């Protein structure tokens, strides 16, 4: 998946840092966690958000109804790494030039589970993210997303 194909609900503030890398999903509501400068408190009807920027002790508080969110979604994204290779064709051998060609190697796979906002991707809330091992199946990520769906009543 590339950023173009992730859909408009993919959290555009995703920075690639691990969040809840163990994939622990709370058993009951309410629950709370912090990601960066934001603290999120979930209850059965709302997400209460506190955003504290640097040097701001009080921060900005607001609540968003869970009905403003479409679903709990998951993505597995792959980092693409450019690779330079040297190719010596017949002409380059004759003239002594090295021709560089760009190819793409697949980099790390990153799993992301988020509460996807219906209208604003910047309001999507990342619940889980971490790098996947090479042979780790994507189904584990769907299992984590399913647990969050059940907890937040998005089934």
C-alpha positions in Angstrom: 0.0 0.0 0.0 1.2 3.5 -0.7 0.0 6.7 0.9 -2.3 7.3 -2.2 -4.1 4.0 -1.7 -4.5 4.1 2.1 -7.8 6.0 1.9 -8.8 9.3 3.3 -9.2 7.9 6.9 -5.5 6.9 7.3 -4.1 9.1 10.2 -2.1 11.7 8.4 -0.2 12.4 11.6 1.3 8.9 11.7 5.0 9.2 12.4 6.0 5.5 12.3 6.8 5.3 16.1 5.6 2.2 17.9 2.4 2.6 20.0 1.2 -0.2 22.2 3.6 -2.6 20.5 2.4 -5.5 22.6 -1.1 -5.1 21.1 -2.8 -5.1 24.5 -6.5 -4.2 24.1 -8.4 -3.2 27.3 -11.2 -5.6 28.4 -13.7 -2.9 29.3 -14.5 0.8 28.9 -13.4 3.3 30.0 -9.8 3.3 29.1 -7.1 5.9 28.5 -3.7 6.2 26.8 -1.3 8.9 25.7 0.3 9.3 22.3 2.8 12.1 22.0 1.2 15.3 23.3 -2.4 13.9 23.3 -4.2 11.9 26.0 -7.3 10.0 24.8 -10.0 8.8 27.2 -12.6 6.5 25.8 -16.0 5.8 27.2 -19.1 4.2 25.7 -20.2 7.4 23.8 -17.2 9.7 23.5 -13.5 10.1 23.0 -12.2 12.9 25.3 -9.0 14.4 24.0 -6.5 16.5 25.8 -3.8 18.0 23.6 -0.9 19.7 25.4 1.8 21.4 23.3 5.2 22.3 24.6 5.0 24.7 27.6 1.2 24.6 27.7 0.2 23.2 31.1 -3.5 23.3 30.6 -3.7 22.2 27.0 -6.8 22.1 24.8 -9.7 19.7 25.7 -12.6 18.6 23.6 -14.8 15.5 23.1 -15.7 13.8 19.9 -18.7 11.4 19.8 -17.8 7.8 18.8 -20.5 8.2 16.1 -18.2 10.6 14.3 -15.9 7.6 13.6 -16.4 5.1 10.8 -14.7 2.0 12.1 -11.6 0.6 13.6 -9.4 -0.1 10.6 -6.0 -1.6 10.1 -3.2 -1.2 7.5 0.1 -2.9 6.8 2.3 -0.4 5.0 5.6 -1.1 3.4 8.5 1.3 3.3 10.0 1.5 -0.1 13.8 2.0 -0.2 15.6 3.3 -3.3 18.5 1.2 -4.4 21.2 2.3 -6.8 22.7 -0.4 -8.9 25.5 -0.2 -11.5 24.9 -1.7 -14.9 27.6 -2.1 -17.4 26.0 -2.5 -20.8 27.9 -2.9 -24.1 28.0 0.9 -24.9 29.0 1.8 -21.3 31.8 -0.8 -21.4 33.1 0.6 -24.7 33.0 4.1 -23.4 34.0 3.3 -19.9 30.8 4.8 -18.3 28.9 3.4 -15.4 25.1 3.6 -15.8 23.0 3.9 -12.7 19.6 2.5 -12.6 17.1 3.0 -9.8 15.2 0.0 -8.4 13.0 -0.4 -5.3 13.7 -2.8 -2.5 10.9 -3.5 0.0 11.8 -2.2 3.4 10.1 -2.7 6.8 6.5 -3.6 7.1 4.6 -1.4 9.6 1.2 -2.4 11.1 -1.2 0.4 12.1 -4.6 0.0 13.8 -6.6 3.2 14.1 -10.1 4.5 15.0 -10.9 6.0 11.6 -12.7 9.3 11.6 -15.6 9.7 9.0 -14.6 13.1 7.7 -11.2 14.2 8.9 -8.1 12.0 8.7 -6.2 14.2 11.2 -8.9 13.2 13.7 -8.2 9.4 13.3 -6.7 8.0 16.4 -3.9 5.5 16.3 -4.5 2.6 18.7 -1.6 0.4 17.8 1.5 0.5 15.6 4.7 -1.4 15.3 7.1 -2.8 12.8 6.3 -6.4 11.7 8.8 -9.2 11.5 9.6 -10.5 8.0 7.5 -13.7 8.3 4.9 -12.3 10.8 1.3 -12.8 9.4 -1.0 -9.8 8.8 -3.8 -11.8 10.4 -2.5 -10.9 13.9 -3.1 -7.2 13.1 -6.7 -8.0 12.1 -7.2 -9.8 15.4 -6.1 -6.7 17.3 -8.4 -4.5 15.2 -11.3 -6.9 15.8 -10.8 -6.7 19.6 -10.9 -2.9 19.4 -14.0 -3.1 17.2 -15.8 -5.2 19.8 -14.7 -3.0 22.7 -15.9 0.2 20.9 -19.1 -1.5 19.5 -18.1 -1.2 15.8 -19.2 -4.8 15.0 
